[in-house]
Amino acid sequence: MIAFEWFPNKTQDGTEVMSAVKLGKLFAIKMDYPIPETFIAQSNWKAATFDTWHCCLAHTGADTIREMITKNLVNGLNTYGDLKMQGQCEDCIYGKHSACPYSKNHFREKDILERIHVDIWDPAQTQSACGA
């Protein structure tokens, strides 16, 4: 038999909103009287610069972000300052950088595994602008 504990959650006037039973490391919620207000969650959305939103939205183009803001297509997309990039995004520049062409005067390998190319990546040293 599994031991469990009940954890009642009550409003200020003593009305029980929901109860939870602890089963091991999990909580199962039991709600006899759902009150709509109990499902409302509010977050304090802080306004961010246009450049910050560009980074947080996976380096989306400036025109797309500007349209999302001006047409109010996304809840919580609060900005301050100009609705334009304050400069060129260094990450976008490096991400679109193409490889340099190979020299025609290179040694051509003839045997299997004579030369191996490997991409090596350590953990990033720069914290994301969105991780605040």
N, C-alpha and C positions, 0 to 999 in steps of 0.2 A: 504494500500500500504506500502511495506517495503522500508525504506530509505537505500540507498547504496552509497558507495564511490569507485572510481576507484583508484588503486595504480599501476602506470606504472613502469616497471623495464627496464632500458636502459643500453646499453653498454657504454664504454667511448666515442665512436664516435657518440652516440646519437641514435643508432638503438634500437628500442623497442624490447625486447626479449619476454616479457610476461606482462600481466596485471592481477590484481586480483580485484575482487569486494568483498566488505565486506557485508555480509548478517548476521546481528545480531552479533554473536561472531565468525562466520566462514568466511573463505576466499575461494572464488571460483576462480580458476586460468583459465585464457583465454590465449591461446598461438596461435597467428596467424602464426608466422614464427619460427618454432622450429629450433634452432641452436644446433648442437650436443654438442658443448662445454658447453652449459648451463646445461646439464645433468650430467656433470662430478663433482664428489665430491672427495675431497682428505682428508685423515686423516693422522695425524702424528702418525704412529704406533711406540710405544716405545718398545724396546727389553726388555724382562723380563727373569728372571731366570727360569730354568727348574722346580723348585719347585713351583713357582708362576703359571706357566701354568698348572701344575698338579692340583692345587686348582681351577683355573678358568675353567678347563675342567671337572669339577665334579669329581675330584679325579680319573681320568682315569689312567690306568696302565702305568708305565714308558716305557715299550716296545712299547705300542701303540703311545704314544707321540713322542718317538724317531723315529718311522717309519714315522709319519706325518711330522716331521721336515726334516729327511734325504731324503725322497722321494718328498719333497715339495708339499704335498697333500693339504695344507691349506694356502691360501694367508694371509699374515700378522702375521704368527706364528713365530715371531722373538725372538730369544733367545741369551743370552750371557752366557759364562761359560761352564761348562761340561754338556754333555747331559745325566746326571744321577741325581738321587735324592741325596741331600746333607745329608740325614739322613732319619729316618723313619717318615712318616707323622702321627702326633698325632691324627688327625681327622680320618684317615683310621684305626688306631689301635682301637680307641674307637668305631668306627662304626662297626667293625667286632667282638667286644667283645661279648661273649655269656653270658647269664644269669647264675648265680651260681645255682647249683642244690638245690632243696628244701630239707630241713631236713625231715627225716622220723618221727621225734618226734614233730610234730606240731598238734595243735588243729584242728579238723575237724569241720567245720561249719555245723549246722543242719537246720537252719532256713534261709528263704529268706532274703537277705540284712543284714545278721549278720556281714559280713565283706565285705567292698567295696574297690577295688583297683583303684586308679586314677592316671593318669600321669598328672603332672602339669608342665608347661613350661612358663617362663617369656620371654620377649624380650631378644635376645642374646646380651651380653655385648661386644662381640668381633666383630670388623668391618671386613668384608670380605677383603681378599687380592686383590680381583678383583675390589673393589669399588673405586679405585683411580681415 
